[in-house]
């Protein structure tokens, strides 16, 4: 039994990017391919931030960051990461992390941690509404 003092810190998950509570009661479970995310952009603090736009990788059915220039399926916006996911803060290397995705509702685009272009907005038109 290890009785040594250990320190662990936690962060508050910011969801100010949500435009309303609509859709927050039914996020879907998704598995993220951590290798598709960039540490400095998507998880500079060791956590993939909630609100990061996601696209599904066709070959693996895993999810990565939406990227309109990708050719692996991530060029189609599927939704937004609903809850921040620890991928590096505890220094536990993992290539796959389970998270949840908001796939319909309202989003304040000015509060998103990563911007979504016009093509991404078109992908989810009628399912996700964007507000300033």
Secondary structure, DSSP 8 states (H G I E B T S, - for coil): ---------------TTBS-STTTT--EEEEEEGGGS-HHHH-TTSEE-TT-EEEE-TTT--EEE--TT-SSSTTS--EEE-S-EESSTT----SEEEEEEE-SEEEEGGG-SS---HHHHHHTTTTEEEE-
